[in-house]
Amino acid sequence: MRLLILLPLLLAGCGQSKPDAAVLTKAEAGQGAAADESGRIMCARGGSSDFARDCTLDRVTSPEGLVLTVGHPDGGFLRLLVTKDGRGVIAADGAETAKVSIVGADQIEVALGNDRYRLPATIKPRK
């Protein structure tokens, strides 16, 4: 996937013109979409301000509704329950309160303790 970003740069080194920002943005978006499809999401753990695509996301339908399991690189995980009342998600285990904020047209950020996760979401305008 990193080849998508490197390819325009390699072509630039071969006498081609420099890649413009639109080409790089499109390549990065493609990389992000491929990572989303593979189940990887952006996360910043332990109070870090830097997000990395290090966490995994699994979806399972349960009697309570859609449960998202976020896996950490160290083997830990947390479960989030998708709500139907417009709040987004809540901690399925109830240990901590999930703070949800909208960070894009199709993305939310969920903060639990010192950890933050960027999740794909369908944002519906409030009436």
Z-matrix of the N, CA and C atoms (Angstrom, degrees):
N
C 1 1.437
C 2 1.524 1 111.59
N 3 1.305 2 117.03 1 -31.74
C 4 1.463 3 119.33 2 177.85
C 5 1.523 4 110.93 3 -66.15
N 6 1.301 5 115.76 4 -19.99
C 7 1.460 6 120.41 5 178.30
C 8 1.519 7 110.82 6 -61.31
N 9 1.336 8 117.39 7 -31.02
C 10 1.463 9 120.41 8 179.09
C 11 1.519 10 111.18 9 -58.67
N 12 1.303 11 117.24 10 -39.37
C 13 1.457 12 120.94 11 -179.41
C 14 1.522 13 110.73 12 -80.12
N 15 1.307 14 117.07 13 -36.68
C 16 1.455 15 120.54 14 -176.89
C 17 1.522 16 113.06 15 -74.28
N 18 1.333 17 117.48 16 -30.49
C 19 1.456 18 120.33 17 -176.65
C 20 1.526 19 112.50 18 -56.78
N 21 1.350 20 120.27 19 -49.63
C 22 1.471 21 118.12 20 178.57
C 23 1.531 22 112.44 21 -62.16
N 24 1.329 23 116.73 22 -33.81
C 25 1.461 24 119.68 23 179.25
C 26 1.519 25 111.27 24 -69.11
N 27 1.339 26 116.89 25 -37.71
C 28 1.459 27 120.04 26 177.24
C 29 1.526 28 110.86 27 -65.96
N 30 1.330 29 116.53 28 -40.44
C 31 1.456 30 119.79 29 177.97
C 32 1.527 31 110.82 30 -63.57
N 33 1.314 32 116.71 31 -36.63
C 34 1.469 33 120.44 32 178.76
C 35 1.522 34 110.09 33 -63.40
N 36 1.322 35 116.67 34 -34.59
C 37 1.455 36 120.29 35 179.67
C 38 1.519 37 112.83 36 -73.58
N 39 1.332 38 117.49 37 -13.53
C 40 1.461 39 121.48 38 -178.88
C 41 1.518 40 111.82 39 -98.41
N 42 1.314 41 117.64 40 25.85
C 43 1.447 42 119.85 41 177.13
C 44 1.522 43 113.33 42 92.68
N 45 1.321 44 118.05 43 -5.84
C 46 1.457 45 120.65 44 176.77
C 47 1.522 46 108.45 45 -76.62
N 48 1.321 47 116.32 46 164.08
C 49 1.463 48 119.56 47 178.12
C 50 1.523 49 110.52 48 -69.23
N 51 1.337 50 114.92 49 159.16
C 52 1.467 51 120.07 50 179.48
C 53 1.520 52 109.98 51 -63.04
N 54 1.345 53 117.18 52 142.95
C 55 1.456 54 118.78 53 176.89
C 56 1.528 55 109.27 54 -69.22
N 57 1.314 56 115.33 55 140.78
C 58 1.458 57 117.25 56 178.98
C 59 1.525 58 110.11 57 -86.76
N 60 1.317 59 115.56 58 170.89
C 61 1.465 60 121.36 59 -176.41
C 62 1.521 61 111.30 60 -61.59
N 63 1.332 62 118.18 61 -34.59
C 64 1.459 63 121.44 62 -179.20
C 65 1.526 64 111.01 63 -63.38
N 66 1.332 65 117.14 64 -39.96
C 67 1.464 66 121.17 65 179.20
C 68 1.524 67 109.95 66 -65.23
N 69 1.321 68 116.85 67 -45.60
C 70 1.460 69 120.15 68 179.53
C 71 1.521 70 111.43 69 -65.60
N 72 1.329 71 117.25 70 -40.81
C 73 1.462 72 120.70 71 178.72
C 74 1.520 73 110.41 72 -61.70
N 75 1.333 74 116.70 73 -42.59
C 76 1.460 75 120.87 74 179.40
C 77 1.531 76 110.43 75 -64.31
N 78 1.315 77 117.32 76 -40.98
C 79 1.462 78 121.14 77 179.09
C 80 1.521 79 110.70 78 -64.64
N 81 1.336 80 116.80 79 -42.16
C 82 1.459 81 120.30 80 178.90
C 83 1.521 82 110.84 81 -66.39
N 84 1.330 83 117.62 82 -38.52
C 85 1.460 84 121.00 83 178.08
C 86 1.529 85 109.81 84 -64.00
N 87 1.319 86 116.69 85 -41.30
C 88 1.459 87 120.49 86 177.59
C 89 1.515 88 111.67 87 -62.76
N 90 1.310 89 116.11 88 -38.80
C 91 1.453 90 121.25 89 178.22
C 92 1.526 91 109.72 90 -65.35
N 93 1.325 92 116.68 91 -43.05
C 94 1.460 93 120.60 92 179.01
C 95 1.514 94 111.56 93 -63.91
N 96 1.335 95 117.85 94 -41.69
C 97 1.462 96 121.74 95 179.09
C 98 1.523 97 110.45 96 -63.70
N 99 1.324 98 117.13 97 -42.39
C 100 1.463 99 120.38 98 178.82
C 101 1.525 100 110.58 99 -63.77
N 102 1.322 101 116.81 100 -38.54
C 103 1.465 102 120.01 101 178.68
C 104 1.517 103 110.03 102 -67.57
N 105 1.346 104 118.20 103 -40.25
C 106 1.457 105 121.25 104 177.58
C 107 1.524 106 110.24 105 -59.44
N 108 1.344 107 116.35 106 -42.59
C 109 1.449 108 120.53 107 -179.77
C 110 1.524 109 111.42 108 -65.97
N 111 1.321 110 118.09 109 -28.57
C 112 1.456 111 121.29 110 179.48
C 113 1.515 112 111.98 111 -83.32
N 114 1.333 113 117.53 112 -2.69
C 115 1.461 114 120.97 113 177.88
C 116 1.512 115 114.58 114 92.09
N 117 1.324 116 119.02 115 7.72
C 118 1.465 117 122.12 116 179.52
C 119 1.519 118 110.00 117 -94.45
N 120 1.328 119 115.77 118 139.74
C 121 1.459 120 121.26 119 178.29
C 122 1.524 121 109.72 120 -129.59
N 123 1.321 122 114.87 121 163.18
C 124 1.460 123 121.33 122 177.05
C 125 1.528 124 108.89 123 -78.90
N 126 1.324 125 116.15 124 137.24
C 127 1.456 126 120.18 125 176.00
C 128 1.528 127 109.60 126 -147.14
N 129 1.328 128 114.62 127 153.36
C 130 1.470 129 122.37 128 175.00
C 131 1.520 130 105.07 129 -130.23
N 132 1.305 131 116.06 130 111.59
C 133 1.461 132 120.42 131 -172.72
C 134 1.520 133 111.64 132 -107.11
N 135 1.319 134 115.14 133 155.78
C 136 1.458 135 121.48 134 174.29
C 137 1.513 136 114.46 135 63.93
N 138 1.322 137 117.83 136 30.00
C 139 1.455 138 121.12 137 179.15
C 140 1.517 139 114.49 138 82.86
N 141 1.326 140 117.31 139 5.85
C 142 1.463 141 120.76 140 179.29
C 143 1.524 142 110.28 141 -65.93
N 144 1.323 143 116.48 142 146.53
C 145 1.464 144 120.41 143 175.46
C 146 1.528 145 110.91 144 -92.35
N 147 1.337 146 117.00 145 -9.25
C 148 1.461 147 121.96 146 -177.89
C 149 1.523 148 110.87 147 -95.38
N 150 1.341 149 115.83 148 124.56
C 151 1.452 150 121.02 149 175.90
C 152 1.522 151 109.48 150 -89.56
N 153 1.329 152 116.16 151 143.14
C 154 1.467 153 122.29 152 175.20
C 155 1.522 154 107.39 153 -140.38
N 156 1.327 155 116.50 154 151.97
C 157 1.463 156 120.95 155 -179.71
C 158 1.534 157 108.36 156 -83.92
N 159 1.346 158 114.76 157 65.46
C 160 1.460 159 121.90 158 -174.72
C 161 1.522 160 114.43 159 -106.49
N 162 1.315 161 118.08 160 -14.56
C 163 1.456 162 120.86 161 -175.78
C 164 1.530 163 110.02 162 -101.41
N 165 1.321 164 115.38 163 157.39
C 166 1.455 165 120.87 164 178.60
C 167 1.525 166 109.43 165 -110.12
N 168 1.320 167 115.59 166 160.71
C 169 1.460 168 121.20 167 179.66
C 170 1.516 169 109.07 168 -136.48
N 171 1.326 170 114.99 169 121.97
C 172 1.465 171 121.64 170 175.22
C 173 1.515 172 108.45 171 -118.01
N 174 1.328 173 116.47 172 144.18
C 175 1.468 174 122.33 173 -179.69
C 176 1.525 175 108.89 174 -117.78
N 177 1.349 176 115.77 175 133.08
C 178 1.456 177 121.53 176 177.95
C 179 1.523 178 108.11 177 -139.89
N 180 1.329 179 116.32 178 133.56
C 181 1.456 180 120.18 179 175.51
C 182 1.525 181 108.29 180 -87.88
N 183 1.327 182 115.80 181 127.10
C 184 1.455 183 122.15 182 -179.74
C 185 1.526 184 108.54 183 -122.46
N 186 1.319 185 118.66 184 174.53
C 187 1.463 186 120.33 185 176.26
C 188 1.536 187 112.70 186 -58.77
N 189 1.339 188 117.37 187 -28.03
C 190 1.468 189 121.21 188 178.89
C 191 1.522 190 112.49 189 -78.71
N 192 1.325 191 117.44 190 -19.56
C 193 1.459 192 122.88 191 -176.95
C 194 1.513 193 110.42 192 132.90
N 195 1.333 194 116.50 193 -160.30
C 196 1.458 195 121.55 194 -179.51
C 197 1.525 196 109.83 195 -76.80
N 198 1.332 197 116.16 196 123.86
C 199 1.459 198 122.04 197 179.11
C 200 1.526 199 108.11 198 -111.00
N 201 1.333 200 115.67 199 127.82
C 202 1.458 201 122.55 200 176.53
C 203 1.517 202 108.25 201 -102.22
N 204 1.310 203 116.91 202 127.09
C 205 1.459 204 120.99 203 175.84
C 206 1.523 205 107.34 204 -108.03
N 207 1.324 206 115.46 205 117.33
C 208 1.464 207 122.06 206 178.99
C 209 1.526 208 107.00 207 -97.75
N 210 1.334 209 115.72 208 119.14
C 211 1.459 210 121.35 209 179.03
C 212 1.517 211 111.21 210 -96.75
N 213 1.320 212 115.49 211 138.69
C 214 1.466 213 121.87 212 178.35
C 215 1.522 214 110.11 213 -98.30
N 216 1.320 215 117.95 214 153.54
C 217 1.467 216 120.86 215 179.77
C 218 1.533 217 113.72 216 -58.38
N 219 1.337 218 117.12 217 -27.00
C 220 1.468 219 120.44 218 -179.05
C 221 1.527 220 112.94 219 -84.74
N 222 1.340 221 117.34 220 3.62
C 223 1.461 222 121.13 221 178.85
C 224 1.518 223 113.86 222 99.15
N 225 1.324 224 117.89 223 -13.88
C 226 1.457 225 120.96 224 177.24
C 227 1.529 226 110.25 225 -72.82
N 228 1.312 227 115.82 226 168.78
C 229 1.461 228 119.75 227 179.12
C 230 1.514 229 110.08 228 -157.51
N 231 1.326 230 115.34 229 166.96
C 232 1.459 231 121.40 230 171.36
C 233 1.512 232 107.60 231 -142.34
N 234 1.328 233 114.62 232 156.48
C 235 1.462 234 119.76 233 -178.91
C 236 1.519 235 109.44 234 -116.99
N 237 1.332 236 114.87 235 136.53
C 238 1.460 237 121.89 236 178.00
C 239 1.517 238 108.71 237 -122.09
N 240 1.319 239 116.31 238 139.89
C 241 1.454 240 122.03 239 176.91
C 242 1.519 241 108.70 240 -104.20
N 243 1.330 242 116.89 241 125.38
C 244 1.461 243 121.60 242 178.08
C 245 1.526 244 107.63 243 -75.16
N 246 1.325 245 116.43 244 125.15
C 247 1.460 246 120.80 245 -178.12
C 248 1.522 247 110.87 246 -87.39
N 249 1.302 248 116.03 247 163.30
C 250 1.461 249 121.13 248 178.03
C 251 1.522 250 110.53 249 -111.55
N 252 1.327 251 116.96 250 7.17
C 253 1.465 252 120.55 251 -176.61
C 254 1.524 253 113.36 252 -106.06
N 255 1.342 254 117.15 253 10.78
C 256 1.459 255 120.46 254 176.07
C 257 1.522 256 114.89 255 93.41
N 258 1.333 257 118.57 256 -2.60
C 259 1.464 258 120.18 257 178.97
C 260 1.517 259 112.65 258 -76.49
N 261 1.322 260 117.75 259 -20.50
C 262 1.464 261 121.26 260 -178.86
C 263 1.508 262 110.75 261 103.13
N 264 1.325 263 116.87 262 -91.45
C 265 1.461 264 121.66 263 178.55
C 266 1.529 265 109.34 264 -139.65
N 267 1.334 266 114.75 265 157.75
C 268 1.463 267 121.87 266 172.61
C 269 1.521 268 107.10 267 -131.28
N 270 1.318 269 116.07 268 160.54
C 271 1.458 270 119.61 269 176.42
C 272 1.527 271 107.97 270 -67.54
N 273 1.328 272 117.64 271 120.42
C 274 1.461 273 121.81 272 -176.59
C 275 1.524 274 111.41 273 -66.19
N 276 1.315 275 116.63 274 -30.02
C 277 1.457 276 120.41 275 -178.56
C 278 1.524 277 111.65 276 -91.06
N 279 1.323 278 117.10 277 -7.93
C 280 1.455 279 121.94 278 175.29
C 281 1.514 280 116.24 279 70.72
N 282 1.314 281 117.96 280 9.94
C 283 1.465 282 120.59 281 -177.33
C 284 1.519 283 111.74 282 -66.82
N 285 1.319 284 117.23 283 -45.89
C 286 1.463 285 122.63 284 -179.79
C 287 1.514 286 109.37 285 -132.29
N 288 1.312 287 116.11 286 157.03
C 289 1.451 288 120.76 287 177.13
C 290 1.526 289 109.62 288 -82.27
N 291 1.315 290 116.04 289 129.16
C 292 1.466 291 121.19 290 177.16
C 293 1.522 292 108.52 291 -83.17
N 294 1.327 293 116.32 292 128.22
C 295 1.462 294 122.05 293 175.48
C 296 1.517 295 107.28 294 -101.64
N 297 1.329 296 116.03 295 119.08
C 298 1.456 297 122.03 296 -174.74
C 299 1.522 298 109.93 297 -110.20
N 300 1.337 299 115.70 298 133.00
C 301 1.464 300 120.31 299 174.54
C 302 1.523 301 108.47 300 -137.32
N 303 1.319 302 115.74 301 148.95
C 304 1.463 303 121.60 302 178.87
C 305 1.518 304 107.82 303 -84.35
N 306 1.347 305 116.56 304 128.30
C 307 1.467 306 120.44 305 -179.64
C 308 1.523 307 112.90 306 -119.77
N 309 1.321 308 117.07 307 0.87
C 310 1.456 309 120.77 308 178.76
C 311 1.506 310 110.12 309 -171.78
N 312 1.320 311 115.80 310 177.41
C 313 1.463 312 120.68 311 -178.46
C 314 1.523 313 112.09 312 -64.06
N 315 1.315 314 117.21 313 -26.35
C 316 1.458 315 120.65 314 -178.37
C 317 1.529 316 111.85 315 -138.92
N 318 1.340 317 115.46 316 35.73
C 319 1.456 318 118.96 317 -176.28
C 320 1.525 319 110.80 318 -150.48
N 321 1.347 320 115.30 319 140.63
C 322 1.455 321 121.09 320 173.35
C 323 1.519 322 108.74 321 -121.21
N 324 1.319 323 115.04 322 158.17
C 325 1.458 324 120.66 323 173.43
C 326 1.517 325 107.19 324 -113.99
N 327 1.320 326 115.71 325 128.95
C 328 1.453 327 122.05 326 179.82
C 329 1.521 328 107.59 327 -113.01
N 330 1.334 329 116.00 328 124.43
C 331 1.461 330 121.33 329 178.22
C 332 1.527 331 108.78 330 -111.23
N 333 1.313 332 115.40 331 128.25
C 334 1.462 333 122.95 332 174.12
C 335 1.516 334 106.82 333 -132.15
N 336 1.318 335 116.56 334 113.83
C 337 1.457 336 119.45 335 -176.40
C 338 1.513 337 110.59 336 60.45
N 339 1.335 338 117.14 337 -127.91
C 340 1.468 339 122.57 338 179.82
C 341 1.529 340 113.32 339 -92.82
N 342 1.322 341 117.15 340 6.50
C 343 1.457 342 121.06 341 -177.16
C 344 1.527 343 110.50 342 -108.41
N 345 1.361 344 115.21 343 145.64
C 346 1.467 345 120.76 344 177.31
C 347 1.524 346 108.85 345 -132.96
N 348 1.321 347 114.66 346 143.94
C 349 1.457 348 121.72 347 -176.73
C 350 1.519 349 109.06 348 -133.41
N 351 1.331 350 117.03 349 138.51
C 352 1.469 351 122.03 350 175.07
C 353 1.522 352 107.26 351 -104.00
N 354 1.328 353 115.68 352 117.85
C 355 1.456 354 121.83 353 -175.47
C 356 1.523 355 111.41 354 -117.02
N 357 1.328 356 117.20 355 143.17
C 358 1.459 357 118.99 356 173.41
C 359 1.519 358 108.43 357 -66.61
N 360 1.324 359 116.92 358 143.54
C 361 1.464 360 120.66 359 -178.24
C 362 1.511 361 110.26 360 -154.96
N 363 1.308 362 115.09 361 153.58
C 364 1.455 363 121.36 362 171.75
C 365 1.519 364 106.50 363 -97.28
N 366 1.318 365 116.34 364 113.95
C 367 1.460 366 121.63 365 -177.37
C 368 1.520 367 108.05 366 -92.37
N 369 1.329 368 115.50 367 121.22
C 370 1.464 369 120.70 368 178.48
C 371 1.510 370 108.84 369 -106.02
N 372 1.320 371 117.48 370 130.90
C 373 1.476 372 119.42 371 179.29
C 374 1.530 373 110.15 372 -65.54
N 375 1.320 374 115.15 373 142.52
C 376 1.472 375 120.11 374 177.90
C 377 1.516 376 109.21 375 -77.31
N 378 1.299 377 114.61 376 144.89
C 379 1.469 378 120.18 377 -179.53
C 380 1.498 379 111.33 378 -93.29
